[in-house]
Amino acid sequence: MTGHDVHSFGVPVSNPDMFWFGTLDDVHWFADPADDRYADDVELRWDRMVDPLASVTEALRAGDWTAHPDGGFVIAVVISGLSVEEESVIVSLFSGHPIQADPWDTELTDGRHRTWGFWSYDPGLVLPFESRLLGDEKIVGDPEYTPPHLTAPLRTDHRDEASEQLPQLPTGVVERSPRYVAALTRLARSEDVS
């Protein structure tokens, strides 16, 4: 593992409105993945990654990004002393491989190792999550992924899920995630597609 000198780079984010921000107290699925995903020769220093992660998370939460000419957005970050693998873990939380879940989900299909690593070090750390529901809804609107005969029933299911879960969101999630709450509200108020 090789550390880097101080350098800056941009963390890409495709759709900031799809992210919500939570702590261990806001979720129902935290568990030790205990499957030795990371090889013995890759030692991740979760404690060293916390400050850069918190910086990027806060920038995303606060809307401190710039539009990228090729689409999406970029958050500028300055990092020092992290390995390439550690930088990749941080970037993965925002782009390419974000943890996809909603606060009411009871399990994760991806992100167990990253949440375990960070929250084992600091359970109060605010992590970014890309909404599974809003991501599914985006795919439903794309005819390349969803046959037309399934669009209306899926949209209705998504609208109903958003309507049911909005009043039950943890207070901390609501306070930290206004764009996410607004996107869920728009979905909950949307009309059926025929």
N, C-alpha and C positions, 0 to 999 in steps of 0.2 A: 504494500500500500504506500503510495507516494503522496505526500501533501503538496499543495500548491501555494504559491505566493499569493498575496492579495491581488484579486482581479475582479472585474465586473463582467456581467453578461446579462442577457435578457431571458427571462423565464416565459415561455409562450403559454397563453391561456386562450382556448377557443371561444368560450362563451361564459363570461363572468356571472351572468344572471343564473346560471345553473348550479352555482356553488353555494353551499351553506357551511357554517362554521360551528364546530362542536367540541366539547370536552368529553371525557370519559363519563361524566354524569348524565350526558345527553343521549346515550346510546344503550341498546339492549343486547348487544352481541359480542362484547369484549371477551376474548378467550385466548389462551396460549395456543398458537398453532402447532407448536412442538413437532415440527417435521423437518427441522434442520435444513431449511431452504438455502440459507447462505452457507457457502463452502467454508471449511475451516480456515482457508487462506484469505478469506475476505472478512476482516474484522471491522464491523461498522461501529463507529463511536457515536451513539445516539445523543449523548450529552453534548458533543461538539456540533451536532446538526441542529439543535434546538433553536439557537439564536438566529441563524440564517433562515430557518423555516418560519419562525415567528415573524421575521421581517417581511418575507414574501407574502405570508398569510395576511398580515395586517395591511399590506399594500393592496392586495386583492379585495379585502373586505372594505377598505376605504375608497376604492375606485381609483387608485393611483397607478394607472397603466397608460400606455400609449397604443394607438392603433398601429397594427403592422400592415405594411403595404400589400402583403399577400393574403390578408384576411386575419381575423383574430386580433389578439392583443398581446403586448409584451410588458412584463414587469421587470424593471431594472433592479439588480441586486449586486451587492459587493460581498464577496466571500473570501475567506482566508483559512488556510490550514486544513482543508478538507481533501479527502482523496477523490478521485474521479468517481468511484462507486458511491461515495457519500453525496456528492453533488448530484449524481443521477437519481438517487432516492428522493432528494428534495424536488428536483424538476419533475419527477414522475407523479408527484402529488397534484400537479397543476396541469400537466400536458402529457398526452400520449397514453398514460396509464393511471389516471386519477382513481382514487377510491370511489366507487360508485355505490351509493346507498342513500336512503332517506332516514330521518330520525326515528321513524316508526318501524323500520325493517328489523327483523329479529335475527338476521344472520348476514354475514358478508360472503360474497363469492370471490372477492378480490380485495386485498388490502389488509388482511389479517396480520401479516408479518410487520408491515409498517406501523399499523396502529399499536400492535403489541410492543414493538421496539420503542416508539416514542412515549406511549403512555406508561410503560414500565418505568421509564425514567422520570416522567412528570405527568401524572394523571390530570392535572389542570391545564395542560398545554392545549391550545385551541388548534385543531387540525381542520384542513379544508376537505370537503366532500363534494363530489359532483353528484347531483340528484339523479338517481336511477329513474324515477318517474318522469322527470322533465326530459331526460335523455331518450327514454322509450317513446314519449310523445313526439319528439323531434323525428324519430325514425318512422313513426306512423304516418307523418305528413309527407314522407318521401316514397313515391310509387316504386322506386327501385327496390325498396326493402319490404313494403307492405302491399299485398294484393288489394285492389280496390274494394273487394267485397268484405274485407276485414277492417277497413278504415273506420267506419261508423261504430261498430261494436267496441273496438279498442279505444277510440276517443271517448266514448261514453264511460267505459271502465276507468280510464285515467281521470276524467272529470270527477267521477264519483269518489275515487280514492283521494283526490286532492280535497274535495269538499268535506269528506269524513275526517281527514287527518289535520287539516289546518287548525281547527280549534284546540287540538291536543298537542301542538308543537311545544316543546320545552321553552320556557321563558327566555333562557339564555340564547337559544337558537334564534328565536324571533328578534331579540335585541341585536344580535351580531350579524344577522343575515337578511336585511330588508329587501334586497333585490330578489333573493330566493322566495321570500314570503310573497312579494308582489307577483312573481311568475306563477307561483302556486295559486294565488288568488285569481289571476287571469284565467288559468286553466279551470279552476273550480267554477267560474262564472261563464265559461264558454258554452256555446250552444251545440246541440247534437249536429253531427255531420251526416247528411243523407246522400 
